[in-house]
């Protein structure tokens, strides 16, 4: 897990539990074939969790109570 992405994404969501659930759901969506909402650099190795964290950090995915929205 990329610590920089984690720190930036964590600033966007005040509730820790909501943050964990939202990022986990988004990583699961990506693993099941959802398209990333950020630009990926070819050849760079990112796991689904890092991509989800970066999407939250950049405001592409907004985590709200009960849902994770794009």
C-alpha positions as CSV (number, residue, x, y, z in Angstrom):
1,X,0.0,0.0,0.0
2,X,1.3,3.4,-0.9
3,X,1.6,5.5,2.3
4,X,1.4,8.8,0.3
5,X,-2.0,7.9,-1.3
6,X,-3.2,6.7,2.1
7,X,-2.4,9.9,3.8
8,X,-4.0,12.1,1.1
9,X,-7.1,10.0,0.9
10,X,-7.5,9.9,4.6
11,X,-7.8,13.7,4.7
12,X,-10.9,13.5,2.6
13,X,-13.0,11.3,5.0
14,X,-13.4,12.1,8.7
15,X,-14.8,8.8,9.8
16,X,-12.2,6.0,9.8
17,X,-14.8,3.1,9.5
18,X,-16.5,4.8,6.6
19,X,-13.1,5.4,5.0
20,X,-12.1,1.8,5.2
21,X,-15.4,0.5,3.9
22,X,-15.5,3.0,1.0
23,X,-12.0,2.3,-0.1
24,X,-12.4,-1.4,0.2
25,X,-15.6,-1.3,-1.9
26,X,-13.9,0.7,-4.6
27,X,-10.9,-1.7,-4.7
28,X,-13.3,-4.6,-5.0
29,X,-15.1,-2.9,-7.9
30,X,-11.8,-2.4,-9.6
31,X,-10.8,-6.0,-9.1
32,X,-14.1,-7.1,-10.7
33,X,-13.4,-5.1,-13.8
34,X,-14.5,-1.5,-13.1
35,X,-12.5,1.1,-15.0
36,X,-10.1,3.2,-13.0
37,X,-11.0,6.9,-12.8
38,X,-7.4,8.0,-12.8
39,X,-4.8,7.8,-15.4
40,X,-2.5,4.8,-15.0
41,X,1.1,4.9,-16.2
42,X,1.8,1.9,-18.4
43,X,4.3,-0.4,-16.8
44,X,3.8,1.0,-13.3
45,X,2.7,-1.6,-10.9
46,X,-0.4,-0.5,-8.9
47,X,-2.6,-2.8,-6.9
48,X,-6.4,-2.2,-6.6
49,X,-6.1,-0.7,-3.2
50,X,-3.6,1.9,-4.3
51,X,-5.7,2.9,-7.3
52,X,-8.8,3.2,-5.0
53,X,-6.8,5.4,-2.5
54,X,-5.5,7.6,-5.3
55,X,-9.1,8.0,-6.7
56,X,-10.3,9.2,-3.3
57,X,-7.3,11.4,-2.8
58,X,-7.9,13.1,-6.1
59,X,-11.7,13.5,-5.5
60,X,-12.7,11.1,-8.3
61,X,-14.5,8.9,-5.7
62,X,-16.4,10.6,-2.9
63,X,-17.1,8.4,0.2
64,X,-20.3,9.2,2.0
65,X,-22.3,7.4,4.7
66,X,-23.6,4.1,3.3
67,X,-22.2,4.4,-0.2
68,X,-19.1,5.1,-2.3
69,X,-20.0,7.5,-5.1
70,X,-18.1,8.4,-8.3
